[in-house]
Amino acid sequence: MLYSGHNQEDVAKILRFDPGAISREINKRKTKDGRYVATSAQHKARVKRKNSKAEGMKVESCPDLKEFIIKGLIAHRSPDEIAGRMKLENRSPRVATKAIYKWLYSRWGQQYCKYLCTKRYKKRKQKKKSKREMIPNRKSIHLRPTIGVHAEGDLFVSPTKTHTQKSGAVFIVPTTKLASGTLIENKKPASFKQAVRETTKYIDIDDLTLDNGIENRSHEQFGLPTYFCDPHSPWQKPHIEGFIGLIRRWFIPKKTDLKDVSEEQYQEYLHILNNKHRKSLGYRSAYEVSLERGIIQKKHVFNVLNNIQKVAIQGKI
């Protein structure tokens, strides 16, 4: 319309804008030779809009605010401290913690990131939260029958610092204090399922009580009814917790890396504890009471002894 000879007031009426807005647009976007070119004006507007939202621009555009933040960083103040202090002192202008971090991670503020305690020069990427796995079809311990031979099971693990996945699976019959178990290479459900099957096939029990660890995810394939304690309630299976404490005190102290313990050694430890004369059993062993009640057979005890003897002979050789 300008090229057609219309003045600014006519353009404003046709476009239904205020004449002052048209005047400002022409003065802002005109080229060096004084002409208003639509394509050039659109490009300038787009660049200005993009730069107005640049990371850290809020701090960079205010020298006094920038100086205050830099002094705080040099004095080992965190961005949260600096922002909070500005608010407390009712300083104007002021910015929030997030704006300070945006400036620090921008091209203007990266040189001051060295004063952060993390020394990080860019925003840390948030890890995707892994899907929380739940134990399917779990049955509460409150549904467990009162009659029958119950057993309790659990894992004890290597220290976290060792980065070792090897763990000890152990199961106990509370009425006779009979324990059985095995070492497993990791805490995966498949490994624990195999451990349950191997260690309970010679013991006559009616059900198994466990905690809510993800290693119990395959409980429906254990081959016997399984019940679960309430969350954060280890006291609902006190016998297995006490037995693990017994193993820890006698043979495998805490902070022991289980990769240094062989399966043969572990079985020998269990055998020694099963053969102890317990006051709660009338000073009889777990083997004696379990044999008397038909929970295990003599051949199972003989097999355990034979395996331990073989290992002992091989060790001597």
N, C-alpha and C positions, 0 to 999 in steps of 0.2 A: 504493500500500500504506500510506503514511503517512496518507492521508485515510481509509482503511478502519479505522484504529486500531491497525495493527501498529507495534511499536517498532523501533528501529534494529537491534537484534540479530536480530529475526525477518527483517527485510528482508535483512540480510547473509547469513543462512543460506539464504534462498530464492534470492538472486542469486549465492550462492557467492563472496562477497567478504568481506574482513576487515572487522569492525565499525568499525575506525578509518578505513578508506577511505570508508565510508558517512557517517561523522560529518564527515569533512573535506569531502566533496562537499556536504553540506547546509549547512555553515557558509560555504563559499566562494560558493555559488550562490544562497543565499536572498535574497529581496527585502527591501526596507526594513522592511516590516511583520513580518518574521521567518518568512514562509511560504516553502516550497520549491515553486516552479512549474517543471514539467519544460521547457516551451517557453522560458521565460526563462533557465533554467539552460543549455539547449543553445546559446542565442544567446551567452551570456557565455563559454562554453567555446570556441565558434568564434572569437570576437573575440580572446580571449587567445591562442589557437593561431596566429592570423594575425599578431598583433603580435609574438609571440615569434620569428618568422622575418623580421621587418622588416629591410630593408637598413640596415646600419650599426649595428644594435642592440647588437652585441657591444662596440663602442667606446663608444657613447653611454651605455651602462649602467654604465660604469666611469670615474668622474671623473678619477682619477689617470692612468689610461692615456690618456684623452682629452687631458689637459693636456700630457702628455709628447709626444704626436703633434703637437699644435698648436705647441709650442715648436720641434720639429724642422722643421716646415714653414716657420715664420717664419725659421728659420736657413738656409733654402734647401736643406734635406735632402729627398731624394726619398723616397717611401713605401718603396722597396726599402732605402734606407739606414737608415731608422728601424727597420724590421722586423729587418734584419740586425744592427743595433746592440743591439736588445733581446735578441736571441738570444745575441750574443756576451757581453753582460753578465749573462746568465741572469736577466733581469728577469722579475718575476712580478707581475701577469698580463702576458702579451704576446700579440700577434696577428701574423699573417702579412701579407705585402704585399697580398694580395687583399682581406683584411678591411679594411685601411686605405682602399683604393680604394672599396670598397663604402660605407664611411662617408662618404667625400668626395663621392660621387655621390648620397648620400641627402639628404633635406631638412635633416638636422642639420649635415652637413659641407660643403655647397655653398659656404658663405660663405668657406671656407678654400681653395677650388680656385684662387683667384687666386695662391696661393703656389707652385703647380705650374709647372714650366717650360713645359708645354703650354698652361696657362690653360684647360684643357678642363673643362667643367662636367657632362659626362655621358660615359658610355662610348661610344667610337667603334664604330659598327656595322662588323662584319666584312664585307668585300666577298666576294661569291661568287666562288670561283676559277673562272676561265674554263677551259673544257675544252681540254686541251692537244691541239693538232692535230699529227698526225704525217704524214709524207710516205708515201703508200701505195705499195706495190710498189717501193720503192727498191732499186736494184742497187748493190752495193759496187764501188768502184774496183778492187778486187782481181779482179773478174770481167771487167774490160775486156780485150778482145783486144789482144795486143801488136802486131799488124799493122794498119795503117790510118792514116788521117789523123785524129788526135784534135784536139779543141778544148776550151778551158777557158772558163768564164763566171763572172761575178760582178756584184755591184752595189756602187757607192759612193754614199753618201748625204749629204744635207745635215746640218749639226750638229743635235743634238737640241733645243737651245735655240730654234732658229728655228721649230720646229713645222711644218716644210715636209716634205711627203711626196715631193716630186720627187726622183728618183734617176737615176743614170746606169747603164745596162746596157752591159756591154762583154764582148766575146768575142775570144779570140786563138787562133791556130793556132801551137803552140809551135815546130814545125819551120821555119816561115818568118817568124814574128813578125808575121804579118798580123793586124790588129785591125779589128773592126767593132763598131758599137754604136748606141745611141739613148738619148734621154732619155725617161723615163716619169713620168707624173704621180703615181704612188703605187707601193707595193710589193706590191700585190695580185697573187695568182697569175694572174688574167686579163690584167693589164697586162704582166707579165713574159712570159707565153706569147706575146702578140702581138709583143713585142720580139724574142723568139727567132726567131719565124717570119719577121719582116721582115728581120732582119739576117743571117740564115744562108741565105736562099734563093738568093743569088748566089755562095755559097762552097761548094765541093765538100768536105765533111767527112763522116766516117763516124760520129762520135759526139761527145757533149758531156759534160764533167765539171764538176760543180757542188758547192757545199757544201750544208749541210742547212738553209738558210733556208726559211721557210715560203712565200716567193715561188715556190719550185720545186715546189709541191704539184701543179701540173697538168703535170708533166713527161711524162706519157704522151700528151699532145696536142701535144708540140713538133714531132713529125714526124721525129724521129731518135732513136736509142738514147741514153739518158742514164744516167750513172753518178755515184755520190756518194762524196765523201771520208768518211773516218771522222770521228766527232764531234771537234771541237776539233783538227783536223789540217789547217790551211790550207797547210802545207808540201807536201801531196800535189798541190796545183795551184800551183806556184811561179811559173809564167810569167804568169798573170793577176794574181797579187798584185804581181809586179814591174812589170807594165805599168800598173796603177792607180797605183803609186808614181811612175811616169814622168809620167803625166798630172798628178798632184798637183804634182810639182816644176816642170813646164814651164808649165802653163796654169791648173789649178784647185787652188789650195792648200787645205789643210785649213781648216775653218771657213768655207768659201765656201758661201753659200746658192745652191743650184742653180736656184732660180727666177730668178736674175739671169743665167743662162746660157741662150742660145737654142739651138735644135736645129741651126741653121746654124753657129753658132760651134763647137758640139761636133763636128760633122762635119769642120769645118776642122782642129780639133786632131788628130783621128784621122788625117786625110789627111797632115798634116805629119809625124806620127810614123811613118806607114807609108812615107813617102818618105825617111826618114833612112837614111843609109849606115851600116850596123851592122858592127862588127868581127866579131861572131859569124856574120855572113852573108858574110864575105869582103869587107866594105865595099860590099855591094850593099844595095838597099832591099828591104823586105818585098814591095812590089809586083813588083819584078823577079823575085825568087825564086818567088813565088806564081804568076806568069804562066808561068814556065819549067816549073813542076811541074804546071800545069793546075788549080790550086786555084781560081783566078779567071780570068775572061775579060777581054780588053781593053775590051770594051764596059762592063764594070762600073767600071773605072777611069775611063773617059771620062765615064760618068754622074756619078760623084762629082765630077770636075773641073768639069763643066758646071754642076752644082748650086751649087758653091762660087763659080764665076764669076758666075752669076746673082745670088747673094746680094751679092757684092761690087759689082756694077753697081747693084743696087737701093740699096745703102748709099750709094754716091756720089751717086746721084740725090736 
